Amino acid sequence: MNVTVLQFPGTNCEYDTKYAFEKLGCEVKILWHKETKLPEDTELLVIPGGFSYGDYLRSGAIARFANIMDSVQEYAAKGGKVLGICNGFQILLEAGLLPGAMKRNDSLHFISKFNHLKVINNDNIFLSRLKLDEVVNIPVAHHDGNYYIDDEGLKELEENGQILLKYCDENGEVKNLNGSVSQIAGICNKEKNVFGLMPHPERAMEDLLGCDDGVIMLKGFLK
């Protein structure tokens, strides 16, 4: 599988993401944000975590206007698979490829730790290898991960099966981490080809580093 990973000034997880997908047997290219076209053989586009442009405006707000984003919009509109992780999720929100917005964590502090997630919907390629209500343990590392959407938007997410993951404890009891509406940790679009989550599955690929639950998550994209 051919994976393209975008790189912006301030991105810091592109090589972790490259390693994660190479571990699964994929061919991975890192693409600089000033390029105007995605590689034609791209089968999965990943926008990784970090602090694009230092998060000096809103997280992801400047990256949304990068040269490559027109090609990203076109790729997604044609059904191409897109995964945004952490800052990548924020960029997808700012670009309008996913609904909602990100606010500062309600604690006003950066959160960096392993945290459990509950699978809310697996009727999509990303989480297809996980069971409904299954609990995984994935690192989080964010300052602006407080997902917001209004009541009407939340209802639409629920009705369309777009809520993928919620923050929970080890027993699967949903709980607050950062103030996110309905404790949402990840969503997808209506067409279920664009995915975004704040936790970092690419950092959960080795038992030696604490957990390998990210492997089964990312394997969902493999053909």
MDAnalysis code that builds the backbone (N, CA, C; Angstrom):
import MDAnalysis as mda
import numpy as np

u = mda.Universe.empty(669, n_residues=223, atom_resindex=np.repeat(np.arange(223), 3), trajectory=True)
u.add_TopologyAttr("name", ["N", "CA", "C"] * 223)
u.add_TopologyAttr("resid", np.arange(1, 224))
u.add_TopologyAttr("resname", ["MET", "ASN", "VAL", "THR", "VAL", "LEU", "GLN", "PHE", "PRO", "GLY", "THR", "ASN", "CYS", "GLU", "TYR", "ASP", "THR", "LYS", "TYR", "ALA", "PHE", "GLU", "LYS", "LEU", "GLY", "CYS", "GLU", "VAL", "LYS", "ILE", "LEU", "TRP", "HIS", "LYS", "GLU", "THR", "LYS", "LEU", "PRO", "GLU", "ASP", "THR", "GLU", "LEU", "LEU", "VAL", "ILE", "PRO", "GLY", "GLY", "PHE", "SER", "TYR", "GLY", "ASP", "TYR", "LEU", "ARG", "SER", "GLY", "ALA", "ILE", "ALA", "ARG", "PHE", "ALA", "ASN", "ILE", "MET", "ASP", "SER", "VAL", "GLN", "GLU", "TYR", "ALA", "ALA", "LYS", "GLY", "GLY", "LYS", "VAL", "LEU", "GLY", "ILE", "CYS", "ASN", "GLY", "PHE", "GLN", "ILE", "LEU", "LEU", "GLU", "ALA", "GLY", "LEU", "LEU", "PRO", "GLY", "ALA", "MET", "LYS", "ARG", "ASN", "ASP", "SER", "LEU", "HIS", "PHE", "ILE", "SER", "LYS", "PHE", "ASN", "HIS", "LEU", "LYS", "VAL", "ILE", "ASN", "ASN", "ASP", "ASN", "ILE", "PHE", "LEU", "SER", "ARG", "LEU", "LYS", "LEU", "ASP", "GLU", "VAL", "VAL", "ASN", "ILE", "PRO", "VAL", "ALA", "HIS", "HIS", "ASP", "GLY", "ASN", "TYR", "TYR", "ILE", "ASP", "ASP", "GLU", "GLY", "LEU", "LYS", "GLU", "LEU", "GLU", "GLU", "ASN", "GLY", "GLN", "ILE", "LEU", "LEU", "LYS", "TYR", "CYS", "ASP", "GLU", "ASN", "GLY", "GLU", "VAL", "LYS", "ASN", "LEU", "ASN", "GLY", "SER", "VAL", "SER", "GLN", "ILE", "ALA", "GLY", "ILE", "CYS", "ASN", "LYS", "GLU", "LYS", "ASN", "VAL", "PHE", "GLY", "LEU", "MET", "PRO", "HIS", "PRO", "GLU", "ARG", "ALA", "MET", "GLU", "ASP", "LEU", "LEU", "GLY", "CYS", "ASP", "ASP", "GLY", "VAL", "ILE", "MET", "LEU", "LYS", "GLY", "PHE", "LEU", "LYS"])
u.atoms.positions = np.array([
    [0.851, -1.192, 0.000],
    [0.000, 0.000, 0.000],
    [0.886, 1.241, 0.000],
    [0.530, 2.220, -0.814],
    [1.307, 3.453, -0.921],
    [0.701, 4.543, -0.036],
    [1.476, 5.003, 0.927],
    [1.030, 5.997, 1.897],
    [1.830, 7.284, 1.699],
    [1.126, 8.405, 1.648],
    [1.780, 9.712, 1.590],
    [1.542, 10.440, 2.904],
    [2.609, 10.948, 3.512],
    [2.537, 11.664, 4.784],
    [2.921, 13.124, 4.532],
    [2.033, 14.045, 4.870],
    [2.315, 15.462, 4.664],
    [3.262, 15.989, 5.745],
    [4.015, 17.023, 5.391],
    [4.959, 17.642, 6.322],
    [4.827, 19.165, 6.228],
    [4.552, 19.781, 7.357],
    [4.455, 21.240, 7.464],
    [5.567, 21.745, 8.383],
    [5.895, 23.040, 8.333],
    [6.799, 23.585, 9.347],
    [6.190, 23.369, 10.735],
    [6.903, 22.701, 11.613],
    [6.391, 22.421, 12.951],
    [5.843, 21.015, 13.127],
    [5.635, 20.288, 12.012],
    [5.232, 18.879, 12.135],
    [6.321, 18.118, 12.886],
    [5.933, 17.243, 13.832],
    [6.966, 16.494, 14.557],
    [6.683, 14.998, 14.645],
    [5.661, 14.530, 13.947],
    [5.331, 13.102, 14.014],
    [5.397, 12.419, 12.651],
    [5.954, 13.114, 11.645],
    [5.971, 12.532, 10.311],
    [6.819, 11.261, 10.238],
    [7.942, 11.243, 10.978],
    [8.807, 10.067, 10.900],
    [8.274, 8.923, 11.759],
    [7.599, 9.239, 12.854],
    [6.901, 8.202, 13.619],
    [5.826, 7.557, 12.751],
    [5.105, 8.389, 12.011],
    [4.040, 7.889, 11.148],
    [4.620, 7.047, 10.018],
    [5.707, 7.505, 9.441],
    [6.377, 6.738, 8.388],
    [6.813, 5.376, 8.916],
    [7.415, 5.366, 10.098],
    [7.852, 4.107, 10.704],
    [6.672, 3.166, 10.942],
    [5.576, 3.726, 11.453],
    [4.409, 2.900, 11.782],
    [3.872, 2.186, 10.551],
    [3.724, 2.909, 9.459],
    [3.167, 2.282, 8.258],
    [4.187, 1.390, 7.547],
    [5.460, 1.722, 7.635],
    [6.472, 0.825, 7.083],
    [6.507, -0.478, 7.862],
    [6.269, -0.401, 9.158],
    [6.204, -1.608, 9.985],
    [5.079, -2.532, 9.512],
    [4.029, -1.937, 8.930],
    [2.905, -2.721, 8.417],
    [3.115, -3.135, 6.969],
    [4.281, -2.836, 6.415],
    [4.598, -3.269, 5.064],
    [4.266, -2.279, 3.967],
    [3.961, -1.041, 4.326],
    [3.581, -0.029, 3.332],
    [4.802, 0.687, 2.764],
    [4.626, 1.232, 1.565],
    [5.597, 2.142, 0.978],
    [5.182, 3.558, 1.391],
    [6.077, 4.322, 1.991],
    [5.710, 5.618, 2.554],
    [6.576, 6.739, 1.985],
    [5.915, 7.809, 1.549],
    [6.601, 9.012, 1.086],
    [6.207, 10.179, 1.981],
    [7.175, 11.023, 2.344],
    [6.893, 12.254, 3.080],
    [6.886, 13.402, 2.073],
    [5.815, 14.182, 2.080],
    [5.616, 15.232, 1.082],
    [5.578, 16.603, 1.736],
    [6.440, 17.509, 1.279],
    [6.529, 18.865, 1.803],
    [5.289, 19.672, 1.398],
    [4.834, 20.526, 2.296],
    [3.581, 21.254, 2.132],
    [3.550, 22.203, 0.942],
    [4.707, 22.582, 0.415],
    [4.735, 23.517, -0.710],
    [4.487, 22.838, -2.053],
    [4.479, 21.502, -2.059],
    [4.119, 20.799, -3.289],
    [2.651, 21.089, -3.607],
    [2.287, 20.962, -4.864],
    [0.910, 21.272, -5.270],
    [0.108, 20.037, -5.657],
    [0.772, 18.893, -5.792],
    [0.081, 17.671, -6.186],
    [0.510, 16.496, -5.309],
    [-0.453, 15.669, -4.951],
    [-0.129, 14.430, -4.256],
    [0.417, 13.425, -5.265],
    [1.288, 12.520, -4.838],
    [1.730, 11.456, -5.740],
    [0.518, 10.682, -6.277],
    [0.544, 10.380, -7.558],
    [-0.620, 9.741, -8.180],
    [-0.903, 8.352, -7.646],
    [0.118, 7.707, -7.057],
    [-0.100, 6.352, -6.543],
    [-0.559, 6.340, -5.078],
    [-0.886, 7.513, -4.526],
    [-1.311, 7.591, -3.124],
    [-2.583, 6.795, -2.881],
    [-2.520, 5.858, -1.934],
    [-3.695, 5.064, -1.557],
    [-4.224, 5.461, -0.178],
    [-3.391, 6.124, 0.592],
    [-3.784, 6.682, 1.885],
    [-2.958, 7.929, 2.123],
    [-3.622, 9.016, 2.469],
    [-2.944, 10.266, 2.815],
    [-3.044, 10.464, 4.320],
    [-1.915, 10.701, 4.967],
    [-1.902, 10.922, 6.415],
    [-1.374, 12.323, 6.708],
    [-2.131, 13.077, 7.488],
    [-1.661, 14.373, 7.992],
    [-1.294, 14.150, 9.453],
    [-0.003, 14.159, 9.773],
    [0.452, 13.737, 11.104],
    [0.372, 14.843, 12.148],
    [0.771, 14.471, 13.345],
    [0.724, 15.395, 14.469],
    [1.910, 16.336, 14.527],
    [1.819, 17.287, 15.424],
    [2.869, 18.277, 15.617],
    [2.261, 19.630, 15.930],
    [2.939, 20.662, 15.535],
    [2.479, 22.027, 15.804],
    [2.688, 22.848, 14.532],
    [1.895, 22.556, 13.498],
    [2.102, 23.214, 12.217],
    [2.092, 24.732, 12.385],
    [3.139, 25.359, 11.859],
    [3.327, 26.810, 11.971],
    [3.284, 27.265, 13.431],
    [3.722, 26.390, 14.334],
    [3.800, 26.724, 15.745],
    [2.454, 26.934, 16.425],
    [1.349, 26.578, 15.738],
    [0.004, 26.828, 16.285],
    [-0.150, 28.291, 16.695],
    [0.454, 29.202, 15.933],
    [0.489, 30.610, 16.337],
    [-0.839, 31.334, 16.150],
    [-1.728, 30.786, 15.337],
    [-3.065, 31.368, 15.203],
    [-4.014, 30.435, 15.943],
    [-4.738, 29.611, 15.238],
    [-5.442, 28.473, 15.820],
    [-4.747, 27.227, 15.299],
    [-4.801, 26.163, 16.065],
    [-4.115, 24.935, 15.647],
    [-4.628, 24.487, 14.279],
    [-3.724, 24.415, 13.315],
    [-4.082, 23.959, 11.977],
    [-4.609, 25.042, 11.059],
    [-4.853, 26.240, 11.580],
    [-5.516, 27.287, 10.789],
    [-4.635, 27.805, 9.653],
    [-3.321, 27.890, 9.870],
    [-2.435, 28.368, 8.819],
    [-2.148, 27.251, 7.816],
    [-1.928, 26.048, 8.320],
    [-1.650, 24.903, 7.440],
    [-2.787, 24.670, 6.464],
    [-3.993, 25.020, 6.866],
    [-5.151, 24.819, 6.015],
    [-4.992, 25.525, 4.660],
    [-4.162, 26.587, 4.615],
    [-3.978, 27.367, 3.388],
    [-2.714, 26.976, 2.622],
    [-2.043, 25.908, 3.026],
    [-0.827, 25.473, 2.345],
    [-1.120, 25.073, 0.899],
    [-0.095, 25.169, 0.049],
    [-0.249, 24.831, -1.365],
    [-0.880, 23.466, -1.591],
    [-0.443, 22.482, -0.809],
    [-0.868, 21.104, -1.039],
    [-2.343, 20.867, -0.712],
    [-2.962, 21.767, 0.057],
    [-4.311, 21.493, 0.544],
    [-5.375, 21.488, -0.558],
    [-5.160, 22.182, -1.661],
    [-6.111, 22.093, -2.775],
    [-6.139, 20.672, -3.328],
    [-4.964, 20.078, -3.427],
    [-4.875, 18.702, -3.907],
    [-5.485, 17.731, -2.902],
    [-5.321, 18.030, -1.613],
    [-5.934, 17.205, -0.562],
    [-7.460, 17.255, -0.672],
    [-8.006, 18.445, -0.864],
    [-9.454, 18.598, -1.013],
    [-9.954, 17.781, -2.206],
    [-9.243, 17.869, -3.310],
    [-9.633, 17.146, -4.527],
    [-9.558, 15.641, -4.312],
    [-8.484, 15.197, -3.662],
    [-8.284, 13.775, -3.382],
    [-9.412, 13.227, -2.511],
    [-9.765, 13.968, -1.458],
    [-10.834, 13.532, -0.555],
    [-12.187, 13.514, -1.270],
    [-12.433, 14.526, -2.102],
    [-13.714, 14.613, -2.818],
    [-13.909, 13.444, -3.773],
    [-12.816, 12.878, -4.243],
    [-12.887, 11.735, -5.158],
    [-12.924, 10.400, -4.419],
    [-13.006, 10.461, -3.081],
    [-13.101, 9.239, -2.289],
    [-11.794, 8.717, -1.749],
    [-10.710, 9.477, -1.934],
    [-9.423, 9.052, -1.399],
    [-9.439, 9.003, 0.112],
    [-8.716, 8.047, 0.684],
    [-8.697, 7.873, 2.135],
    [-7.715, 8.856, 2.765],
    [-8.191, 9.568, 3.784],
    [-7.391, 10.576, 4.483],
    [-7.471, 10.329, 5.979],
    [-6.329, 10.339, 6.656],
    [-6.272, 10.195, 8.111],
    [-5.532, 11.383, 8.694],
    [-6.176, 12.095, 9.610],
    [-5.544, 13.200, 10.319],
    [-5.356, 12.840, 11.775],
    [-4.116, 12.917, 12.244],
    [-3.792, 12.551, 13.624],
    [-3.379, 13.800, 14.390],
    [-4.063, 14.092, 15.492],
    [-3.754, 15.217, 16.374],
    [-3.769, 16.524, 15.590],
    [-2.614, 17.156, 15.344],
    [-2.598, 18.389, 14.567],
    [-3.193, 18.169, 13.171],
    [-3.032, 16.957, 12.642],
    [-3.643, 16.624, 11.363],
    [-5.156, 16.655, 11.427],
    [-5.727, 16.223, 12.543],
    [-7.170, 16.309, 12.780],
    [-7.583, 17.780, 12.810],
    [-6.803, 18.585, 13.513],
    [-7.106, 20.014, 13.595],
    [-7.091, 20.660, 12.208],
    [-6.142, 20.263, 11.371],
    [-6.058, 20.791, 10.011],
    [-7.281, 20.387, 9.194],
    [-7.721, 19.152, 9.327],
    [-8.910, 18.688, 8.603],
    [-10.154, 19.459, 9.032],
    [-10.249, 19.793, 10.306],
    [-11.370, 20.601, 10.789],
    [-11.315, 22.002, 10.198],
    [-10.136, 22.619, 10.229],
    [-9.982, 23.968, 9.696],
    [-10.257, 24.012, 8.190],
    [-9.936, 22.920, 7.496],
    [-10.140, 22.848, 6.053],
    [-11.577, 22.505, 5.681],
    [-12.405, 22.203, 6.666],
    [-13.793, 21.865, 6.395],
    [-13.995, 20.451, 5.883],
    [-12.953, 19.622, 5.974],
    [-13.085, 18.233, 5.547],
    [-13.745, 17.369, 6.608],
    [-13.777, 17.863, 7.826],
    [-14.505, 17.233, 8.922],
    [-15.262, 18.325, 9.669],
    [-16.409, 17.979, 10.266],
    [-17.208, 18.994, 10.972],
    [-16.716, 19.244, 12.387],
    [-16.967, 20.452, 12.882],
    [-16.614, 20.788, 14.255],
    [-15.381, 21.667, 14.321],
    [-14.883, 21.856, 15.545],
    [-13.728, 22.723, 15.780],
    [-13.007, 22.263, 17.041],
    [-11.785, 22.756, 17.221],
    [-11.001, 22.439, 18.410],
    [-10.813, 23.670, 19.289],
    [-10.973, 23.463, 20.582],
    [-10.715, 24.504, 21.568],
    [-9.575, 24.051, 22.481],
    [-9.118, 24.973, 23.301],
    [-8.109, 24.640, 24.303],
    [-8.684, 23.628, 25.300],
    [-7.843, 22.712, 25.783],
    [-8.276, 21.767, 26.813],
    [-8.913, 22.517, 27.970],
    [-9.963, 21.970, 28.539],
    [-10.661, 22.701, 29.608],
    [-9.792, 22.921, 30.835],
    [-8.726, 22.112, 31.000],
    [-7.784, 22.304, 32.114],
    [-6.796, 23.435, 31.820],
    [-6.731, 23.862, 30.548],
    [-5.773, 24.856, 30.054],
    [-4.339, 24.345, 30.091],
    [-4.162, 23.034, 30.286],
    [-2.839, 22.425, 30.329],
    [-2.643, 21.454, 29.177],
    [-1.401, 21.290, 28.772],
    [-1.035, 20.263, 27.799],
    [-1.203, 18.902, 28.460],
    [-1.807, 17.957, 27.747],
    [-2.022, 16.608, 28.266],
    [-1.155, 15.645, 27.468],
    [-0.314, 14.876, 28.137],
    [0.544, 13.908, 27.473],
    [0.604, 12.641, 28.313],
    [-0.071, 11.597, 27.844],
    [-0.120, 10.339, 28.586],
    [-0.819, 9.279, 27.741],
    [-0.742, 8.027, 28.167],
    [-1.578, 6.999, 27.574],
    [-3.006, 7.204, 28.077],
    [-3.977, 6.977, 27.215],
    [-5.379, 7.106, 27.622],
    [-6.211, 6.083, 26.862],
    [-7.179, 5.509, 27.543],
    [-8.027, 4.499, 26.911],
    [-9.079, 5.147, 26.012],
    [-9.410, 4.430, 24.949],
    [-10.423, 4.860, 23.991],
    [-11.418, 3.731, 23.774],
    [-12.672, 4.099, 23.616],
    [-13.718, 3.122, 23.353],
    [-14.179, 3.235, 21.909],
    [-14.264, 2.104, 21.216],
    [-14.728, 2.086, 19.830],
    [-16.239, 2.268, 19.809],
    [-16.689, 3.357, 19.197],
    [-18.116, 3.676, 19.138],
    [-18.737, 3.198, 17.830],
    [-17.995, 3.307, 16.741],
    [-18.458, 2.814, 15.439],
    [-17.295, 2.149, 14.711],
    [-17.520, 0.938, 14.212],
    [-16.486, 0.241, 13.443],
    [-16.951, -0.056, 12.021],
    [-18.038, 0.586, 11.607],
    [-18.548, 0.420, 10.245],
    [-17.807, 1.370, 9.304],
    [-16.484, 1.226, 9.289],
    [-15.618, 2.068, 8.472],
    [-14.283, 1.353, 8.333],
    [-13.527, 1.711, 7.307],
    [-12.285, 0.986, 7.033],
    [-11.261, 1.156, 8.151],
    [-11.209, 2.317, 8.775],
    [-10.204, 2.598, 9.799],
    [-10.301, 1.643, 10.981],
    [-11.492, 1.496, 11.532],
    [-11.663, 0.685, 12.745],
    [-12.288, -0.672, 12.457],
    [-12.234, -1.112, 11.219],
    [-12.904, -2.349, 10.812],
    [-12.344, -3.594, 11.491],
    [-11.119, -3.531, 11.973],
    [-10.517, -4.701, 12.620],
    [-10.744, -4.712, 14.133],
    [-11.429, -3.698, 14.624],
    [-11.754, -3.626, 16.050],
    [-13.225, -3.924, 16.272],
    [-13.534, -4.412, 17.454],
    [-14.918, -4.735, 17.787],
    [-15.627, -3.512, 18.373],
    [-16.930, -3.469, 18.191],
    [-17.733, -2.415, 18.789],
    [-17.561, -2.466, 20.304],
    [-17.339, -1.323, 20.926],
    [-17.125, -1.180, 22.367],
    [-15.768, -1.693, 22.844],
    [-14.917, -2.122, 21.929],
    [-13.575, -2.551, 22.326],
    [-12.793, -1.355, 22.872],
    [-11.912, -1.617, 23.831],
    [-11.113, -0.561, 24.464],
    [-9.651, -0.721, 24.061],
    [-9.056, 0.363, 23.595],
    [-7.632, 0.377, 23.266],
    [-6.947, 1.455, 24.101],
    [-5.631, 1.320, 24.223],
    [-4.848, 2.247, 25.041],
    [-3.862, 2.966, 24.133],
    [-4.084, 4.252, 23.906],
    [-3.339, 5.009, 22.905],
    [-2.837, 6.320, 23.523],
    [-1.602, 6.734, 23.228],
    [-1.101, 8.004, 23.784],
    [-1.853, 9.217, 23.253],
    [-2.003, 10.210, 24.099],
    [-2.500, 11.521, 23.693],
    [-1.428, 12.550, 24.027],
    [-1.371, 13.621, 23.236],
    [-0.402, 14.695, 23.479],
    [-0.924, 15.945, 22.795],
    [-1.693, 16.741, 23.532],
    [-2.284, 17.925, 22.911],
    [-2.638, 18.998, 23.941],
    [-2.682, 20.216, 23.442],
    [-3.080, 21.370, 24.247],
    [-4.436, 21.896, 23.810],
    [-4.746, 21.661, 22.520],
    [-6.008, 22.114, 21.933],
    [-6.756, 20.912, 21.364],
    [-7.192, 20.027, 22.258],
    [-7.864, 18.801, 21.826],
    [-9.308, 18.717, 22.260],
    [-9.833, 19.839, 22.701],
    [-11.202, 19.921, 23.222],
    [-12.165, 20.068, 22.037],
    [-12.685, 18.928, 21.557],
    [-13.514, 18.928, 20.350],
    [-14.880, 19.545, 20.632],
    [-15.274, 20.477, 19.752],
    [-16.567, 21.144, 19.908],
    [-17.397, 21.006, 18.645],
    [-18.681, 20.752, 18.849],
    [-19.675, 20.801, 17.784],
    [-21.002, 21.133, 18.438],
    [-21.869, 21.861, 17.726],
    [-23.142, 22.254, 18.332],
    [-24.101, 21.064, 18.410],
    [-25.238, 21.253, 19.068],
    [-26.170, 20.150, 19.316],
    [-26.679, 19.524, 18.027],
    [-26.966, 20.369, 17.049],
    [-27.459, 19.856, 15.768],
    [-26.382, 19.029, 15.064],
    [-25.154, 19.527, 15.116],
    [-24.053, 18.798, 14.502],
    [-23.774, 17.488, 15.202],
    [-23.871, 17.488, 16.544],
    [-23.656, 16.271, 17.312],
    [-24.700, 15.222, 16.961],
    [-25.949, 15.646, 16.842],
    [-27.019, 14.724, 16.476],
    [-26.756, 14.096, 15.117],
    [-26.261, 14.902, 14.201],
    [-25.957, 14.399, 12.853],
    [-24.817, 13.387, 12.893],
    [-23.778, 13.680, 13.693],
    [-22.680, 12.725, 13.846],
    [-23.194, 11.384, 14.370],
    [-24.056, 11.454, 15.361],
    [-24.589, 10.237, 15.972],
    [-25.443, 9.448, 14.983],
    [-26.304, 10.151, 14.265],
    [-27.217, 9.486, 13.333],
    [-26.480, 8.842, 12.162],
    [-25.368, 9.443, 11.749],
    [-24.628, 8.931, 10.599],
    [-23.487, 7.984, 10.968],
    [-23.352, 7.676, 12.251],
    [-22.273, 6.785, 12.673],
    [-20.893, 7.372, 12.458],
    [-20.788, 8.701, 12.614],
    [-19.516, 9.372, 12.367],
    [-18.625, 9.483, 13.598],
    [-19.166, 9.213, 14.770],
    [-18.335, 9.234, 15.981],
    [-17.606, 7.901, 16.064],
    [-16.297, 7.947, 16.006],
    [-15.486, 6.741, 15.968],
    [-15.030, 6.282, 17.340],
    [-14.520, 7.232, 18.133],
    [-13.867, 6.909, 19.391],
    [-14.244, 7.918, 20.468],
    [-14.348, 7.428, 21.707],
    [-14.547, 8.310, 22.847],
    [-13.516, 7.982, 23.918],
    [-13.133, 9.007, 24.680],
    [-12.225, 8.805, 25.802],
    [-12.946, 8.007, 26.887],
    [-12.243, 7.071, 27.496],
    [-12.862, 6.223, 28.521],
    [-11.807, 5.751, 29.511],
    [-12.253, 4.990, 30.518],
    [-11.308, 4.362, 31.437],
    [-11.018, 2.943, 30.948],
    [-10.216, 2.211, 31.690],
    [-9.798, 0.872, 31.247],
    [-10.953, -0.117, 31.152],
    [-12.074, 0.207, 31.799],
    [-13.249, -0.660, 31.754],
    [-14.254, -0.241, 30.682],
    [-13.915, 0.792, 29.929],
    [-14.801, 1.235, 28.852],
    [-15.840, 2.241, 29.274],
    [-15.756, 2.736, 30.506],
    [-16.692, 3.757, 30.956],
    [-16.251, 5.109, 30.408],
    [-17.094, 5.720, 29.613],
    [-16.755, 6.988, 28.976],
    [-16.507, 8.051, 30.044],
    [-15.422, 8.809, 29.883],
    [-15.090, 9.826, 30.878],
    [-14.432, 11.024, 30.208],
    [-14.471, 12.146, 30.887],
    [-13.904, 13.376, 30.368],
    [-12.371, 13.343, 30.428],
    [-11.738, 13.795, 29.347],
    [-10.287, 13.976, 29.343],
    [-9.929, 15.447, 29.201],
    [-10.539, 16.104, 28.216],
    [-10.129, 17.468, 27.890],
    [-11.285, 18.431, 27.687],
    [-12.505, 17.974, 27.964],
    [-13.674, 18.824, 27.787],
    [-14.423, 18.600, 26.490],
    [-13.964, 17.682, 25.660],
    [-14.599, 17.437, 24.362],
    [-16.081, 17.130, 24.505],
    [-16.881, 17.686, 23.599],
    [-18.310, 17.387, 23.557],
    [-18.500, 15.875, 23.472],
    [-19.310, 15.339, 24.363],
    [-19.623, 13.910, 24.400],
    [-18.367, 13.035, 24.504],
    [-17.259, 13.627, 24.992],
    [-15.986, 12.906, 25.165],
    [-15.453, 12.328, 23.855],
    [-15.716, 13.006, 22.755],
    [-15.317, 12.525, 21.431],
    [-13.805, 12.638, 21.244],
    [-13.197, 11.540, 20.791],
    [-11.757, 11.503, 20.522],
    [-11.463, 11.391, 19.030],
    [-12.442, 10.949, 18.237],
    [-12.213, 10.787, 16.803],
    [-13.518, 10.685, 16.041],
    [-13.515, 11.215, 14.824],
    [-14.715, 11.203, 13.975],
    [-14.316, 10.912, 12.531],
    [-15.333, 10.753, 11.676],
    [-15.105, 10.651, 10.234],
    [-16.158, 11.481, 9.512],
    [-16.006, 11.625, 8.199],
    [-17.017, 12.340, 7.422],
    [-18.177, 11.406, 7.081],
    [-19.215, 11.939, 6.471],
    [-20.397, 11.126, 6.138],
    [-20.049, 9.985, 5.190],
    [-19.136, 10.281, 4.272],
    [-18.756, 9.277, 3.268],
    [-17.810, 8.222, 3.820],
    [-17.278, 8.457, 5.014],
    [-16.398, 7.530, 5.722],
    [-15.110, 7.227, 4.957],
    [-14.542, 8.289, 4.373],
    [-13.208, 8.159, 3.779],
    [-12.218, 9.159, 4.367],
    [-12.708, 10.094, 5.193],
    [-11.841, 11.060, 5.876],
    [-11.991, 10.852, 7.382],
    [-10.864, 10.630, 8.051],
    [-10.874, 10.273, 9.468],
    [-9.962, 11.205, 10.258],
    [-10.383, 11.553, 11.469],
    [-9.558, 12.383, 12.326],
    [-9.656, 11.937, 13.767],
    [-8.529, 11.929, 14.461],
    [-8.527, 11.606, 15.891],
    [-7.394, 12.358, 16.566],
    [-7.597, 12.712, 17.834],
    [-6.553, 13.398, 18.590],
    [-5.479, 12.443, 19.115],
    [-5.804, 11.244, 19.587],
    [-4.762, 10.323, 20.061],
    [-3.814, 9.893, 18.933],
    [-2.665, 9.338, 19.325],
    [-1.580, 9.004, 18.398],
    [-1.384, 7.495, 18.252],
    [-2.096, 6.825, 17.353],
    [-1.874, 5.378, 17.185],
    [-0.472, 5.044, 16.690],
    [0.170, 5.982, 15.961],
    [1.525, 5.726, 15.451],
    [2.555, 5.662, 16.574],
    [2.180, 6.095, 17.777],
    [3.073, 6.005, 18.940],
    [2.782, 4.778, 19.797],
    [1.883, 3.934, 19.316],
    [1.519, 2.713, 20.057],
    [1.725, 1.505, 19.154],
    [2.958, 1.363, 18.665],
    [3.273, 0.301, 17.704],
    [4.197, -0.765, 18.277],
    [4.669, -0.564, 19.504],
    [5.646, -1.485, 20.094],
    [5.325, -1.707, 21.567],
    [5.270, -2.959, 21.997],
    [5.086, -3.251, 23.423],
    [6.205, -2.617, 24.249],
    [7.406, -2.580, 23.685],
    [8.562, -2.019, 24.381],
    [8.331, -0.571, 24.781],
    [7.504, 0.145, 23.977],
    [7.245, 1.557, 24.244],
    [5.944, 1.776, 25.019],
    [5.357, 0.693, 25.516],
    [4.193, 0.820, 26.385],
    [2.953, 0.113, 25.908],
    [2.769, 0.003, 24.577],
    [1.549, -0.622, 24.063],
    [1.646, -0.726, 22.544],
    [1.027, -1.754, 21.961],
    [1.008, -1.867, 20.502],
    [-0.416, -1.864, 19.955],
    [-1.345, -1.245, 20.690],
    [-2.739, -1.203, 20.234],
    [-2.911, -0.397, 18.942],
    [-1.931, 0.455, 18.640],
    [-2.013, 1.221, 17.407],
    [-1.902, 0.359, 16.166],
    [-1.268, -0.795, 16.290],
    [-1.073, -1.681, 15.137],
    [-2.408, -2.095, 14.540],
    [-3.314, -2.604, 15.370],
    [-4.590, -3.087, 14.859],
    [-5.449, -1.948, 14.316],
    [-5.270, -0.748, 14.871],
    [-6.012, 0.397, 14.353],
    [-5.567, 0.721, 12.931],
    [-4.262, 0.913, 12.747],
    [-3.760, 1.319, 11.442],
    [-3.858, 0.206, 10.406],
    [-3.892, -1.040, 10.848],
    [-4.038, -2.160, 9.910],
    [-5.355, -2.117, 9.161],
    [-6.334, -1.399, 9.719],
    [-7.629, -1.304, 9.053],
    [-7.528, -0.733, 7.656],
    [-6.515, 0.098, 7.415],
    [-6.359, 0.730, 6.108],
    [-5.739, -0.188, 5.063],
    [-5.151, -1.286, 5.497],
    [-4.462, -2.175, 4.568],
    [-5.442, -2.965, 3.728],
    [-5.104, -3.184, 2.497],
    [-5.973, -3.950, 1.600],
    [-5.771, -5.432, 1.832],
])
